[in-house]
Amino acid sequence: MLNEDISMKRKVFGVAIPVVVSLAVAYYLWNCWYFSTEVVAYKHETLEEAWERTEPFMGPYDLDGLGLPQPEDVSLDLGEGIVLSGWLFENELNGDCGVILHHGRGGARVETLMYAPLFWDRGCDLMMFDSRHHGDSTGEYSTYGHYEKEDSLAVLNWFAERTGLEVSQIGLMGLSYGAATVLQATALEPDLAFVAAEAPFQDLPTLIGEQAEQRYGPLARAILMPTVLLFAGWRADFDPAAVSPMLAARDIEAPIFLIHSLQDDAISPAHTEAIYANVKHDRKVLYVTDWGAPHAQCMRTDPVTFKAYIDDFLDRYVPGFGLAQAAKRPGEMVNTGSAEENP
């Protein structure tokens, strides 16, 4: 009888253990698939939805208040099902300059309206567009610059042809996700006038790993993230490990403006410092601000000082970019060219 009980228990364990292991593996894979959706296939908002969600902390989105005319609606068909929607603002001041603005993750072109005053008085034409899988643009996945950098260069070519500007008269600027995109794009186009990036990340694995650890703890980062990135890359057909503004910085030839808030709790300023350190030339500036600005909101927090920094950067490294601006320097201007600057 005892032997029969032992034999029965062995059979039960022999069946139960594989079942439990299978369920655990299935649960693990399901979680990895779910989090990969949060990485590359998160909710695709329309422009109107993004406008309503972001205006309370990124706005107000007031064209008249910004001195902007009504924009021309633009639609660019890049093929393979990617159609980018955007706005073109043509400047009657004719400063022979242009800037293309790139928004952040989950947002839309409206976020970049806050940067318009930096360049509008210079007479620059402006282009703002929704990245793939954002706003009113199409696209099933986001790839954090892998495909978006090529999209940005396609927009650049269209913008240059439409406005009659040379690439050397055009700059790229972006915030967060868009900042990472413009850095990767500029590495492929040496003739750009400049690139400006607020709160970029240094590379995708580090970004996703840090955010996973911040939200779920170090164990989640160690156990889940490798498979999450594997799934994300497989689904969106790209290599997440190759998405690296930090490595791209080595190939950037244009002057580069970097800014990051010390109080940014989404992406550490260490990311931008790592990017800055990888830029080989000296036509670069980095500001780590102590203004209490949330993630990618230095411009909104202190637009006067932000504009003074941009004007100083352009006067130093892109002389003749647009119409001359009255000299307005912040009271405490730090030396440019250091590894970190704290005005």
C-alpha positions in Angstrom: 0.0 0.0 0.0 2.8 2.4 0.9 4.6 1.7 -2.3 1.4 2.4 -4.2 1.1 5.8 -2.4 4.6 6.7 -3.2 4.1 5.7 -6.8 1.0 7.8 -7.1 2.7 10.8 -5.6 5.5 10.5 -8.1 3.0 10.4 -10.9 1.3 13.5 -9.6 4.5 15.4 -9.2 5.6 14.1 -12.6 2.6 15.7 -14.2 2.3 18.8 -11.9 5.9 20.0 -12.2 5.9 20.3 -16.0 2.5 22.0 -15.9 3.6 24.5 -13.3 6.8 25.2 -15.3 4.9 25.6 -18.5 2.5 28.0 -16.8 5.4 30.0 -15.4 7.1 30.2 -18.7 3.8 31.2 -20.4 3.2 33.9 -17.8 6.8 35.2 -18.3 6.5 35.3 -22.0 3.0 37.0 -21.8 4.5 39.7 -19.6 7.4 40.2 -21.9 5.0 40.5 -24.9 2.9 42.9 -23.0 5.8 45.2 -22.1 7.1 45.0 -25.6 3.8 46.5 -26.6 4.5 49.4 -24.2 7.8 49.9 -25.9 7.0 49.8 -29.6 3.2 49.6 -30.0 1.7 51.9 -27.3 -1.6 53.7 -27.8 -1.6 55.7 -31.0 -3.2 59.0 -30.3 -4.6 61.3 -32.9 -3.3 64.9 -33.1 -6.4 66.1 -31.4 -6.1 63.6 -28.6 -2.4 64.4 -28.1 -3.3 68.1 -28.1 -5.9 67.7 -25.4 -3.6 65.5 -23.3 -0.4 67.5 -23.5 -1.7 71.1 -23.5 -2.1 71.4 -19.7 1.6 70.8 -19.2 3.2 71.6 -22.6 0.9 74.5 -23.8 -0.9 76.7 -24.2 -0.9 76.0 -27.9 -1.8 79.5 -29.1 -0.6 80.4 -32.6 -1.6 84.0 -32.2 0.2 84.3 -28.9 3.3 82.8 -30.4 3.1 85.2 -33.4 2.6 82.4 -35.9 0.3 82.4 -38.9 -2.0 79.5 -39.7 0.1 76.7 -41.0 -0.1 74.8 -44.2 -1.2 71.2 -43.7 1.4 68.8 -45.2 1.2 65.1 -45.9 4.3 63.2 -47.0 3.9 59.6 -48.3 7.2 57.9 -47.6 6.1 54.5 -48.9 5.6 51.2 -47.1 2.4 52.5 -45.5 4.1 55.4 -43.8 2.4 58.8 -44.3 3.6 61.7 -42.2 1.3 64.6 -41.3 2.7 68.0 -40.5 2.6 71.7 -40.5 4.6 74.1 -42.6 5.0 77.7 -41.3 6.5 80.0 -44.0 8.1 83.1 -42.6 7.5 86.4 -44.4 10.7 87.8 -42.8 12.7 85.7 -45.2 15.7 85.0 -43.0 17.0 82.3 -45.4 16.9 79.7 -42.6 14.7 76.8 -41.5 14.2 74.5 -38.6 12.4 71.1 -38.4 11.0 70.3 -34.9 10.5 66.8 -33.5 8.2 65.9 -30.7 8.5 63.4 -27.8 7.2 59.8 -27.3 3.5 59.5 -27.3 3.0 63.1 -28.2 2.5 65.0 -31.5 3.7 68.1 -33.4 1.8 70.5 -31.1 4.4 69.9 -28.4 7.1 71.6 -30.4 5.2 74.9 -30.8 6.9 76.1 -27.7 10.2 76.2 -29.6 8.8 78.4 -32.4 9.8 81.7 -30.8 13.5 80.6 -30.7 13.6 80.8 -34.5 10.6 82.8 -35.8 12.1 86.2 -35.2 15.2 85.1 -37.1 12.9 84.8 -40.2 13.2 81.0 -40.3 10.6 78.8 -41.9 9.4 76.0 -39.6 8.3 72.5 -40.1 6.6 70.3 -37.4 5.4 66.8 -38.1 4.0 63.8 -36.3 6.4 61.0 -36.1 5.4 57.6 -37.4 2.9 55.9 -35.0 2.1 59.3 -33.5 -0.5 62.0 -34.0 -2.1 61.8 -37.5 0.8 60.0 -39.1 0.5 56.3 -39.9 2.8 53.5 -38.7 2.2 50.5 -36.5 5.4 50.8 -34.4 7.8 53.2 -32.9 11.5 52.4 -33.2 13.1 55.4 -31.3 15.1 56.7 -34.2 15.9 53.5 -36.1 13.4 54.2 -38.9 12.6 57.7 -37.7 16.0 59.1 -38.5 15.4 58.2 -42.1 11.9 59.7 -41.9 13.5 62.9 -40.6 15.9 63.1 -43.5 13.0 62.5 -45.9 11.2 65.5 -44.3 14.5 67.5 -44.5 14.7 66.9 -48.3 11.1 67.8 -48.8 11.5 70.9 -46.7 14.6 72.1 -48.5 13.0 71.6 -51.9 9.8 73.3 -50.9 11.4 76.4 -49.2 14.4 76.7 -51.6 16.8 76.4 -48.7 20.1 74.6 -48.7 20.6 71.8 -46.2 23.3 74.0 -44.6 20.6 76.6 -43.9 18.4 74.2 -41.9 18.7 72.9 -38.4 17.0 70.0 -36.5 15.6 70.2 -33.0 13.8 67.8 -30.9 12.7 66.9 -27.3 13.1 63.5 -25.6 12.2 60.8 -28.2 12.5 63.5 -30.9 15.8 64.6 -29.5 17.2 61.1 -29.9 15.9 61.0 -33.4 17.5 64.3 -34.5 20.9 63.2 -33.1 20.8 60.0 -35.0 19.6 61.8 -38.2 22.3 64.4 -38.0 25.0 61.7 -37.8 23.9 60.8 -41.4 23.7 64.4 -42.8 27.0 66.4 -42.2 25.8 69.5 -44.0 23.1 70.5 -41.5 23.4 74.0 -39.9 23.1 72.6 -36.4 21.2 70.1 -34.2 19.6 70.9 -30.9 18.4 68.2 -28.4 16.5 68.6 -25.1 16.5 65.6 -22.8 17.6 62.8 -25.2 18.4 59.2 -24.1 21.8 57.7 -24.7 20.7 54.3 -26.0 17.5 52.3 -26.0 18.5 49.3 -23.8 19.7 51.7 -21.1 16.6 53.8 -21.3 14.2 50.8 -21.1 16.3 49.1 -18.4 16.3 52.2 -16.2 12.6 52.9 -16.6 11.8 49.2 -15.8 13.9 49.3 -12.7 12.4 52.6 -11.6 8.9 51.3 -12.0 9.2 47.6 -11.1 12.6 47.1 -9.4 16.0 45.7 -10.4 14.7 42.1 -10.6 12.3 43.1 -13.4 15.1 44.8 -15.3 17.4 41.8 -15.0 14.8 39.1 -15.8 12.3 40.8 -18.2 14.2 43.4 -20.2 16.3 41.2 -22.4 13.3 39.3 -23.7 11.1 42.4 -23.9 13.7 44.0 -26.2 14.0 40.8 -28.2 10.2 40.8 -28.7 10.1 44.6 -29.5 12.8 44.2 -32.1 11.2 41.2 -33.7 7.8 42.9 -33.9 9.0 46.2 -35.3 11.8 44.7 -37.4 14.8 46.5 -35.9 17.7 46.0 -33.5 17.0 47.9 -30.2 20.7 47.6 -29.3 21.6 49.6 -32.4 19.5 52.6 -31.3 22.1 54.8 -29.7 22.3 58.6 -30.0 25.5 58.3 -27.9 27.2 56.3 -30.6 25.7 58.4 -33.3 27.2 61.5 -31.6 30.7 60.4 -32.8 29.6 60.9 -36.4 27.9 64.3 -35.9 29.8 67.0 -37.8 27.2 69.8 -37.3 27.3 72.2 -34.2 25.4 70.6 -31.4 23.3 72.1 -28.6 22.3 69.9 -25.7 20.2 70.8 -22.7 18.8 68.7 -19.8 17.0 69.4 -16.5 18.8 68.3 -13.3 15.3 67.6 -12.0 14.3 65.3 -14.9 12.9 62.2 -13.3 12.1 60.4 -16.6 15.6 60.4 -18.2 18.7 61.2 -16.2 21.0 64.1 -17.3 23.7 61.4 -17.4 22.3 60.3 -20.7 22.9 63.7 -22.3 26.3 64.0 -20.6 27.3 60.7 -22.2 26.2 62.0 -25.6 28.1 65.2 -25.2 31.3 63.3 -24.2 31.1 61.3 -27.5 31.0 64.4 -29.8 34.4 64.6 -31.3 34.4 68.3 -32.3 34.4 71.4 -30.1 31.4 73.2 -31.6 29.1 71.9 -28.9 27.5 73.1 -25.7 25.7 71.3 -22.9 23.5 72.9 -20.2 22.3 70.9 -17.2 19.8 73.3 -15.8 18.7 73.7 -12.2 15.4 75.4 -12.8 13.1 72.7 -11.4 12.0 71.8 -14.9 10.2 68.5 -15.4 11.2 66.1 -18.2 11.9 68.0 -21.5 10.3 71.3 -20.3 13.3 73.6 -19.9 11.9 75.8 -22.6 8.6 76.2 -20.9 10.1 76.6 -17.5 12.4 79.5 -18.4 11.9 80.5 -22.0 13.9 83.8 -21.7 17.1 82.0 -20.5 16.6 79.1 -22.9 16.4 81.6 -25.8 19.5 83.4 -24.6 21.3 80.0 -24.6 20.2 79.2 -28.1 21.0 82.7 -29.4 24.5 82.5 -27.9 25.0 79.0 -29.4 23.9 80.1 -32.9 26.0 83.3 -32.7 29.1 81.4 -31.7 28.8 78.3 -34.0 26.3 79.1 -36.7 27.0 82.8 -37.4 24.6 84.3 -40.0 21.8 81.9 -39.2 18.8 83.9 -40.0 18.3 87.6 -39.0 20.4 89.1 -36.3 19.0 89.0 -32.8 19.4 91.7 -30.1 22.0 90.5 -27.6 20.2 89.1 -24.6 22.4 87.1 -22.3 21.4 85.5 -19.0 22.9 87.0 -15.8 25.0 83.9 -15.1 26.4 82.6 -18.4 28.8 79.6 -18.0 31.7 78.8 -20.2 30.7 76.6 -23.2 32.6 73.5 -24.1 32.8 71.8 -20.7 31.5 68.3 -19.9 28.7 69.8 -17.9 27.3 73.3 -17.5 25.1 74.4 -14.6 23.8 78.0 -15.1 
